[in-house]
Structure formats: structure tokens, C-alpha cells
Amino acid sequence: MSNEWLPAHRLPVCFAGERVLLAPGWAKRLEAVGISRHSGWHQLEAGELIASSLTARCYRLQLDDGRRIYFKRERLNPVGRLRYWLRPSRNRVEVFACRQLELLDIPVPMVLGFGERRCCGALLDAFVVTLEVPGALDLRQYLEMHWARLPAADRKRVFRRISGKLIEQLRVVHASHFFHQDLKWRNLLLQITGEGTALYWIDAPRAKFRRWRHHRGVVLDLSALARVAVFVSSRFERMRFLRAYLGSDAAPGAAARLYSDVAEHLARRPPPPLDLQLHDETGMTG
């Protein structure tokens, strides 16, 4: 099953009251864990708390069949409610992004449901439920748990393989003028199976089409990736990445200019140091 049932627009799903949309065939399984129409989902606190902020929480729950889901809920204060008056919630944008990315053949998690509560257009609460990607790790986890322990030659080979797949995806997505806008390593899931390697895009509450400021969107996505890449790759490797991303038809010096634009953007909010113990040729770390 895919996300074909999702609306392709990013408009709010209601003006007043409550509206919940659930994937076909999933209503009973979600209801069993407290997620359904008029179930009080806006007060649901169940499962394992994965992340939280002043306005949002994310829980991981297990279904009866053993599969796990992620339930993300927004609950806004009065200021936030006015901010999203007649505007899509972050969860609504994430659902929109999943649909758009899937239309571009970019792997994304399966969305099982989403909903909103509003009062005269002001957003009160919103939620989205996604199915866990089996056996997947985000790139930051993979970096720390597996990649850093590989010998240097293997690290380079794996880095290029994953980079190549990411370049292909970026070229397709950006060519359609669509941008994730928060494409950090934690928002990319790596799934390695006997059938190959898949790279899933997740958590895109800021995603949008940029028809007129295309370069700005490119810089935002590449800068988010670079916040970790600057610590695990050389300048030569990053330039090679940009040249491959731009393609053989790029104007002379285009990669260097893009590199400078990304570096300038990063300089405004420098990434924190990455404490990573790399495996050396003797089998030690350092």
C-alpha cells in the first residue's frame, strides 16, 4: 500500500471542528491504540515518548501485529493558534510532503492517518501517524553505530554509494522545484536489505515548492546536509558531490559558487562539533 489516498494539496483539512482522515484498512488497528475519530487523540499519551517540545510530541507505539507506528501530535498555545490561522499545520505539511515525494518516486514512510481540530480557522491540535520503516536507521545513527567503525577504505566506498543515491534523489526533487528545507542527516533513513539499499526522506514540516527562489531552496537543503558532512568528508569529496549534483551541463565554476553559498549559509549558524571516533587501519579508534 502507498500514500495514494492522501490529498495532493497542503490546505487545512477543516475550518472548524475536527476532521480525521485514516488510511483505508487501518481504522480498526489505529482505534485499538487510541487513534480514531472522536477518540480524544489530542490528549493521547501512550507508548514510548521519542521526542518532545513546547508544542509537539512524538510517540512510538506497537500494534497488535508487532508493527510499530509513530504518532506525532501538535498542541498549540493561543499565539500559535493565530499563527496557523487558515494555514496548514506542520503535520499537515509533512503529509503533503510525503505525497509529493512519493509522486517523484522518493521512498517515504507510509502515512496511516492525520487530522486537525480548529476553531474558526485557528489551529488547536493536529496529528500525523506514520508506519515505521523496518530495520532502518537515520543517517546520523548509521554514521555513529556502523560507518565510523569501518576501515578507511570501506568508509570511502560506503560514503560514495550513499552519496550517489542521495544525489540522484536531490536532482529529481529539486528539478521539480520541491524542497525539503530541513534535510539534515536525522531526516534521512537508510534501509539495507537483501534487495539493496533504500534512502527514505522523513520529517518535512517545512517542505514547499519554490518556483521563483529555486537557488535558495537548493542552498537550504545542501546546507542542512553539510552540517554533518563537513566533519566526515574532505573539501574535495564535498566538491565532488556538488559537481555530480549539478551534472555535466553545469556552467564552469558553478560548483565552486554553490560551495561558497553553502559555506556562507553555514557560517551564520556554525554546526556544533561532531565527536566521532573513527576506526583506523590498525583496528583501533581515534
C-alpha positions as CSV (number, residue, x, y, z in Angstrom):
1,M,0.0,0.0,0.0
2,S,1.2,3.5,-0.8
3,N,0.2,7.1,0.1
4,E,-2.2,7.4,-2.9
5,W,-5.1,8.1,-0.6
6,L,-3.5,11.4,0.6
7,P,-4.7,14.7,-0.8
8,A,-2.0,16.3,-3.0
9,H,-2.6,19.8,-1.7
10,R,-1.3,21.3,1.6
11,L,-4.5,23.2,2.6
12,P,-6.0,22.7,6.1
13,V,-8.5,19.8,6.2
14,C,-11.1,21.7,8.2
15,F,-12.2,25.2,9.1
16,A,-14.0,24.4,12.4
17,G,-14.5,21.3,14.5
18,E,-12.5,18.2,13.9
19,R,-11.6,16.1,10.9
20,V,-9.6,12.9,10.9
21,L,-8.5,11.0,7.8
22,L,-7.3,7.4,8.1
23,A,-5.7,5.2,5.5
24,P,-8.0,2.5,4.0
25,G,-8.0,-0.7,6.1
26,W,-6.2,0.8,9.1
27,A,-9.1,2.3,11.1
28,K,-9.6,-0.6,13.5
29,R,-5.9,-1.1,14.2
30,L,-5.4,2.5,15.0
31,E,-8.5,2.7,17.1
32,A,-7.1,-0.2,19.2
33,V,-4.3,2.2,20.3
34,G,-6.5,5.2,20.8
35,I,-6.2,6.9,17.4
36,S,-9.6,7.4,15.7
37,R,-12.3,10.0,15.1
38,H,-13.6,11.5,18.3
39,S,-11.2,9.3,20.4
40,G,-9.6,12.1,22.2
41,W,-6.4,11.8,20.2
42,H,-5.5,15.4,21.1
43,Q,-4.9,14.2,24.7
44,L,-3.3,10.8,23.8
45,E,-0.1,10.0,25.7
46,A,0.8,6.4,25.1
47,G,3.7,4.3,24.0
48,E,7.3,5.4,24.1
49,L,8.0,9.2,24.1
50,I,10.6,9.7,21.3
51,A,10.8,13.5,21.2
52,S,9.0,16.5,22.7
53,S,9.0,20.3,22.5
54,L,6.8,23.0,23.8
55,T,4.2,22.4,21.1
56,A,4.7,18.9,19.8
57,R,5.3,15.3,21.0
58,C,6.2,12.1,19.1
59,Y,5.3,8.7,20.5
60,R,6.3,5.2,19.2
61,L,3.5,2.6,19.7
62,Q,3.3,-1.0,18.8
63,L,0.3,-2.6,17.1
64,D,-1.2,-6.0,17.8
65,D,0.6,-7.5,14.8
66,G,4.0,-6.3,16.1
67,R,4.5,-3.5,13.7
68,R,5.3,-0.1,15.1
69,I,4.0,3.4,14.3
70,Y,4.9,6.9,15.1
71,F,2.2,9.3,16.4
72,K,3.1,13.0,16.2
73,R,0.8,15.5,17.9
74,E,0.8,19.3,17.9
75,R,-0.9,21.2,20.6
76,L,-0.7,25.0,20.2
77,N,-0.9,27.9,22.6
78,P,-3.0,30.9,21.8
79,V,-0.2,32.6,19.9
80,G,0.5,29.5,17.8
81,R,-3.2,29.1,17.1
82,L,-3.3,32.5,15.5
83,R,-0.1,31.9,13.6
84,Y,-1.7,28.9,11.8
85,W,-5.0,30.6,11.2
86,L,-6.1,29.3,7.8
87,R,-2.6,28.0,7.3
88,P,-1.6,24.3,7.3
89,S,-0.1,22.8,10.4
90,R,3.4,21.4,10.5
91,N,1.9,17.9,10.5
92,R,-0.3,18.8,7.5
93,V,2.7,19.9,5.6
94,E,4.5,16.7,6.4
95,V,1.6,14.7,5.0
96,F,1.7,16.9,1.9
97,A,5.5,16.3,1.5
98,C,5.1,12.5,1.8
99,R,2.6,12.6,-1.1
100,Q,4.7,14.9,-3.3
101,L,7.9,12.9,-2.7
102,E,6.2,9.7,-3.4
103,L,4.9,11.1,-6.7
104,L,8.6,11.7,-7.5
105,D,9.5,8.1,-6.6
106,I,11.3,9.1,-3.5
107,P,10.9,6.5,-0.7
108,V,8.9,7.8,2.3
109,P,7.1,6.2,5.2
110,M,3.5,5.1,4.8
111,V,1.1,7.7,6.3
112,L,-1.7,6.0,8.2
113,G,-3.7,8.9,9.3
114,F,-3.8,12.6,10.1
115,G,-6.2,15.1,11.5
116,E,-6.8,18.6,12.8
117,R,-9.0,20.5,15.3
118,R,-9.8,24.1,14.5
119,C,-11.9,26.9,15.8
120,C,-12.9,29.4,13.1
121,G,-9.7,28.6,11.2
122,A,-7.4,28.8,14.1
123,L,-5.5,25.6,14.7
124,L,-6.0,23.9,18.1
125,D,-4.4,20.5,17.6
126,A,-3.1,18.3,14.8
127,F,-1.6,14.8,14.4
128,V,0.0,12.5,11.9
129,V,0.6,8.8,12.1
130,T,3.3,7.0,10.1
131,L,4.4,3.4,9.9
132,E,7.9,2.6,10.9
133,V,10.3,1.6,8.2
134,P,11.6,-1.9,9.2
135,G,15.2,-2.1,10.1
136,A,16.0,1.5,9.1
137,L,18.4,3.8,10.8
138,D,18.7,7.5,10.2
139,L,22.0,8.6,8.7
140,R,23.3,10.1,11.9
141,Q,22.7,6.8,13.7
142,Y,24.2,4.8,10.9
143,L,27.2,7.1,10.9
144,E,27.9,6.6,14.7
145,M,26.9,3.0,15.0
146,H,28.3,1.4,11.8
147,W,30.1,3.7,9.4
148,A,32.6,5.1,11.9
149,R,33.7,1.5,12.8
150,L,34.6,0.6,9.2
151,P,38.2,0.7,7.9
152,A,39.0,3.9,6.0
153,A,38.8,2.3,2.5
154,D,35.4,0.9,3.3
155,R,34.2,4.2,4.8
156,K,35.0,5.9,1.5
157,R,33.3,3.2,-0.6
158,V,30.1,3.3,1.5
159,F,30.1,7.1,1.6
160,R,30.2,7.3,-2.1
161,R,27.5,4.7,-2.6
162,I,25.1,6.6,-0.2
163,S,26.1,9.9,-1.7
164,G,25.4,8.7,-5.2
165,K,21.9,7.6,-4.2
166,L,21.3,10.9,-2.4
167,I,22.5,12.9,-5.4
168,E,20.1,11.1,-7.7
169,Q,17.2,11.9,-5.3
170,L,18.2,15.5,-4.9
171,R,18.4,16.1,-8.6
172,V,14.9,14.7,-9.2
173,V,13.3,16.5,-6.3
174,H,14.9,19.9,-7.0
175,A,14.2,19.6,-10.7
176,S,10.5,19.7,-9.8
177,H,11.1,22.8,-7.7
178,F,10.3,21.0,-4.5
179,F,12.4,21.3,-1.4
180,H,12.5,19.5,2.0
181,Q,14.1,22.6,3.8
182,D,15.2,20.5,6.8
183,L,17.2,17.8,5.1
184,K,19.5,17.0,8.0
185,W,21.0,13.6,8.4
186,R,18.5,12.6,11.0
187,N,15.7,13.1,8.5
188,L,17.1,10.5,6.1
189,L,16.5,6.9,6.8
190,L,18.9,4.2,5.5
191,Q,17.4,0.7,5.0
192,I,19.7,-2.1,3.9
193,T,18.1,-5.3,2.8
194,G,18.9,-8.3,0.6
195,E,17.3,-6.4,-2.2
196,G,19.6,-3.4,-1.9
197,T,19.8,0.0,-0.2
198,A,17.0,2.4,0.1
199,L,17.1,6.0,1.3
200,Y,13.8,7.3,2.9
201,W,13.0,11.0,3.4
202,I,11.2,11.8,6.6
203,D,10.1,14.7,8.8
204,A,9.4,17.5,6.3
205,P,7.2,20.0,8.2
206,R,8.7,22.9,6.2
207,A,8.6,21.4,2.7
208,K,7.3,23.6,-0.1
209,F,7.5,24.3,-3.8
210,R,9.8,27.2,-4.7
211,R,9.0,28.4,-8.2
212,W,10.9,31.7,-8.0
213,R,13.7,31.2,-5.5
214,H,15.0,27.9,-6.6
215,H,18.6,28.6,-5.7
216,R,17.6,29.5,-2.1
217,G,15.9,26.1,-1.7
218,V,19.0,24.3,-3.1
219,V,21.2,26.1,-0.6
220,L,18.9,25.3,2.3
221,D,18.8,21.6,1.6
222,L,22.5,21.3,0.9
223,S,23.4,23.4,4.0
224,A,21.3,21.0,6.2
225,L,23.3,18.1,4.8
226,A,26.6,19.9,5.2
227,R,26.2,20.4,8.9
228,V,27.4,16.8,9.4
229,A,29.2,16.3,6.1
230,V,31.9,18.9,7.0
231,F,33.1,16.7,9.8
232,V,33.1,13.3,7.9
233,S,34.3,14.3,4.4
234,S,37.0,16.3,2.8
235,R,36.6,19.5,0.8
236,F,37.5,17.5,-2.3
237,E,34.7,15.0,-1.5
238,R,32.2,17.8,-0.9
239,M,33.1,19.5,-4.2
240,R,32.8,16.2,-6.0
241,F,29.3,15.8,-4.5
242,L,28.3,19.2,-5.8
243,R,29.7,18.6,-9.2
244,A,27.8,15.3,-9.5
245,Y,24.7,17.1,-8.2
246,L,24.9,19.9,-10.8
247,G,25.7,17.5,-13.6
248,S,27.9,17.7,-16.7
249,D,25.9,20.5,-18.2
250,A,26.7,23.0,-15.3
251,A,28.4,26.2,-16.2
252,P,32.2,26.5,-15.4
253,G,32.7,27.4,-11.8
254,A,29.1,26.6,-10.8
255,A,30.2,24.0,-8.2
256,A,32.6,26.5,-6.6
257,R,30.0,29.2,-6.4
258,L,27.5,26.8,-4.9
259,Y,30.1,25.6,-2.4
260,S,30.7,29.2,-1.3
261,D,27.0,29.9,-0.9
262,V,26.5,26.8,1.3
263,A,29.6,27.7,3.3
264,E,28.3,31.3,3.8
265,H,24.9,30.0,5.0
266,L,26.6,27.6,7.4
267,A,28.7,30.4,8.8
268,R,25.6,32.2,10.0
269,R,24.9,29.3,12.4
270,P,28.0,27.1,12.6
271,P,27.4,23.4,13.2
272,P,28.4,22.1,16.6
273,P,31.5,19.9,16.8
274,L,30.9,16.2,16.0
275,D,32.6,13.9,18.4
276,L,33.1,10.8,16.3
277,Q,35.6,8.0,16.9
278,L,36.8,6.7,13.6
279,H,38.3,3.2,13.1
280,D,41.8,3.3,11.8
281,E,43.8,0.7,9.8
282,T,45.2,-1.0,13.0
283,G,41.7,-1.7,14.2
284,M,41.8,1.0,16.9
285,T,39.7,4.1,17.1
286,G,40.8,7.6,17.3
